[in-house]
Amino acid sequence: MFALTNKPDMAARLYTGLIEMASEPERGLDAMRMIQHMAGVLVETYLVFDKPDEAMTASLQKLSAMMQAKPLAGSIPFSSMPPAHILDFETERGRTAARAFFEEWLDCAFEFHNMMLIIIQTVLLSWEEEGFKKEESLRLLIECTQKAMGFEFAAQELCDVVIERKVAMEGWSMGDCVASLSAVSGRRL
């Protein structure tokens, strides 16, 4: 069945979908939003691997080599990154887009991941022609990807703790857990 998958068409649809998600009619493409969406797609692909953290490190090194660039060194201004709740929201949108295409990618998640690296390379290098330095764009992508992966690991850890303590030890239902987590989240915001 995988031989019937039109990979160039799928890559074009994914690229177009990411551009459309990051664009606003009156302002055009929001580059930071696009970076966050691409980071979300990458995080979703890493979670397919047995060791997602190692996959992330290797993947970002591969992307750096493909672009023939090293990410900008040193600290970046605090204002360069969106607030955590925005970053989480936008990377989740990228992850959702990735899931939609994973369903169609019948033969291999590795190929999907490699295709995504090529799309990201193309996007970031095309931005260089518009005045964005590839080292800066690459650094922002890496920062967003690492933070999004951290959010995912934290969420998984929190769920594990809730299940272990509240469900297994105290007999809470899943509904009790969801309602409590929602209440705590709402109070924090």
N, C-alpha and C positions, 0 to 999 in steps of 0.2 A: 504494500500500500504506500510506503514512503516514497517510492519512485514517482508517484503521481503528485507529490507535493511540489508546487511551483515556488521554489525558494526565492528567486529574484523578485517575484510578485509579492511574496510575504515580507521580504526585507523592505520593499518600497512602501507597502502598507504600514508597516511598523514605523518607519521613518516619517511618513506623512502623518500618522496618528500622533506621534510624539510632537511634531511641529504644531499640529492643530491644538493639542492640549495646552501647549505653552504659549499660544498666541492669543492676542486680544484684538478685536477688529479695529479699534481706534489707535492702539499703540504698536501693533505688530508683535514680533517674537520677543518674549521675555527670556533672555539668555539664562538667567539664574533659575528660573522655573524649569527650563529645558534641562539644565544640568541636574537638577533634583529628580526629574523624571527619569533621566538616563541612569542616575545612581540607583533609583528604585528598581529599574529593570535589572541592573547588575546584581543587586542584593537578592532579588528573586532567583536569578540563575545560580548564585552561590549556594543557596539553600538546598539545591538539588544534590550537591556534592556531599560526601561523607564528612568532610572537614571544611565547613564553609569559610572559616577564618583563614585557613591556608589557601583555599581557592581564591579568596579575595586578594590576598597578598600577591600570589602568583599572577593573577589576572591583571592587577593594576601595574605590575612590573612589565608584563607583556604589552599592555597598552602603551606604556611609556616607551618601550623599545620600538613598537610599531610607529609611534609618532616621532621617533628620534628626538625625544625631549625628556628632560627631567622636570618633575614638578618644582614650582617656585619654592626656594628654600626660605627658612626663617619663619617668623610668626606672620600671620596675616591679620589685618585689622578686624576687630570684633564686628564692625559694621558690614564686613564683606559677606558674612554668613547670615541667613535668615534666622529668626527665632526658632527654637526647638519645635514648637507646635506647628509652625508653617513647614519646616523641613520634614517633619513626620507626615503631615498631610500630603505634601507634594510627592514625596518618595513613595508613599502608599499608592498614589495614583499611577506612578510608573510601574509599581509591582503589579497592580491590577491589569495594566496593559500587557505586561509580560505574561501573566497567567492566560490571558485570552489567546495569545499566540502559542504558548506551550501546548495547548490543546490541539492545535493544528500541526505542530512540529512533531511528526510521528516517529521519526527515526532516531534522533539523538539530541539530547539536551546540550551536549558538548558543541555540536554544530550550531545550535541556536546561540549559545554563548559567544562563539567565535564570530558569528554574523553580527552580533550586537557590538562586539569590540570594533569591527570594521565600520559599522554605522557611527559609533562614537568618534572613532578616528577621523572619519570624513567630516563630521559636524565640527569638531574642534579645529581641524586644519582649515576648514572653510571660513571659520570665524577669524582666523589669523589674517586672512585677506581683508577683513573689515576692521582691523586694528586691535583685535583681542590677541594678546600674546598666548601662544599655546601652552607655555609653562604655567601661566596664571590660570587658564581654563582647566588644565589638567589638575592643578593643585586644588581648585574649588571642587572639581568632580571627586577627587580622592577624599577630601574632607567630608563632603556630603555622603559619599558611599560608606565611609567608616562610621560616621555618626548614625546613619540609617541602620547599619548592621548592629551597632551597639544598642539601638532602640529595640531591634528585633530580639537580640539575645536577652536583654533586660525583661522584655515582655514574656518570653518563654520561661525565664527563671521565675518571674513572679507567678505565672500560672502553675509551674511545678510546685512552688511553695504553697500556694493556695490549695491545690489538690491534696498535697501531702498532709498539711496541717488541718485545714478546715473540713475537707471532705472525708479523708481517711480517719482522722483522729476525733473530730467533733461531730461528724455526721451531717454536715451541711449538704444541701442539694446544690446542683450547678446553678439553679436560679438564684439561690441565696448568695452564691459567690459572685455572679454577674451583677446582681443588684448592689452588693457591697462595694465591688470594684468601681462601679459607675458612680456611686455616692462619693467615694474617696476621690475619684478623678474630678468630679464636678466641684468638690470642695477646694481642691488644689488650684483649679482654674479660676 
